[in-house]
Amino acid sequence: MVGWTMYRLDAVKVTSGASKVYKSSEHGGRHVCPECGTGLLYTNSEMLPGIIDIQSATYDDPDAVPARVHFQVAERIRWMERAH
């Protein structure tokens, strides 16, 4: 399970460092920390044009952006149905 926050790509600016991009599909890229491998960002120009997903646990303050909705839940663990 991972928490994501979605933003318009043009609304996000990385101010320090550079991620390494792993091409996870034809149009998808998973951005990871090149030092430790922590997942950071996800982009998919076909499925989510103009959108960037940020793993919310990587924020300095993950509690600042609490989860509000569950989606892509077809294969979720049963107890997640009542998580919120």
PLY file of the C-alpha trace (Angstrom):
ply
format ascii 1.0
element vertex 84
property float x
property float y
property float z
element edge 83
property int vertex1
property int vertex2
end_header
0.00 0.00 0.00
1.29 3.46 -0.84
-0.19 6.92 -0.59
-0.01 9.22 -3.58
-0.88 12.84 -4.19
-1.61 14.05 -7.70
-0.76 17.46 -9.14
-0.59 19.13 -12.50
2.93 18.55 -13.81
3.48 22.27 -14.37
2.56 23.00 -10.72
5.46 20.96 -9.29
9.07 22.07 -9.12
11.87 19.94 -7.70
14.22 22.35 -5.95
17.05 20.03 -4.96
18.64 16.89 -6.33
17.65 14.76 -9.27
15.77 11.49 -9.41
16.63 8.47 -11.50
13.82 7.41 -13.85
12.93 3.76 -14.30
10.78 3.17 -17.40
8.12 0.90 -15.91
6.03 0.79 -19.08
5.92 2.31 -22.56
4.56 5.62 -21.21
5.22 5.33 -17.47
8.22 6.45 -15.49
8.94 5.75 -11.84
11.27 8.33 -10.34
13.46 7.05 -7.50
16.22 8.43 -5.30
19.50 7.46 -7.02
21.18 6.99 -3.62
18.74 4.74 -1.72
16.11 3.68 -4.26
13.14 5.25 -2.44
10.20 5.73 -4.79
9.37 9.42 -5.19
7.28 10.26 -8.25
5.32 8.61 -11.05
4.39 9.95 -14.46
2.48 8.35 -17.34
1.99 10.51 -20.40
-0.68 8.20 -21.83
-2.86 7.43 -18.79
-2.25 10.62 -16.79
-1.24 13.32 -19.28
0.04 16.44 -17.55
-0.18 14.82 -14.10
2.54 13.85 -11.63
2.01 11.50 -8.69
4.11 12.08 -5.59
4.46 9.43 -2.90
3.06 11.29 0.09
5.22 9.45 2.63
8.26 11.22 1.16
7.06 14.69 2.18
8.82 16.44 5.05
5.40 16.43 6.75
3.27 13.58 5.30
0.41 14.47 7.68
0.02 17.80 5.86
-1.78 16.02 2.99
-4.06 13.32 4.47
-5.71 10.70 2.29
-9.24 11.61 1.16
-10.11 8.90 -1.34
-9.16 5.34 -2.28
-8.90 4.38 -5.95
-7.40 1.60 -8.04
-8.74 -0.75 -5.39
-9.72 -3.84 -7.40
-6.98 -5.89 -5.71
-6.82 -4.19 -2.33
-6.49 -6.07 0.93
-9.94 -6.66 2.46
-9.35 -4.60 5.61
-8.64 -1.52 3.46
-12.37 -1.26 2.71
-12.82 0.19 6.21
-9.50 2.05 6.53
-11.15 5.47 6.36
0 1
1 2
2 3
3 4
4 5
5 6
6 7
7 8
8 9
9 10
10 11
11 12
12 13
13 14
14 15
15 16
16 17
17 18
18 19
19 20
20 21
21 22
22 23
23 24
24 25
25 26
26 27
27 28
28 29
29 30
30 31
31 32
32 33
33 34
34 35
35 36
36 37
37 38
38 39
39 40
40 41
41 42
42 43
43 44
44 45
45 46
46 47
47 48
48 49
49 50
50 51
51 52
52 53
53 54
54 55
55 56
56 57
57 58
58 59
59 60
60 61
61 62
62 63
63 64
64 65
65 66
66 67
67 68
68 69
69 70
70 71
71 72
72 73
73 74
74 75
75 76
76 77
77 78
78 79
79 80
80 81
81 82
82 83
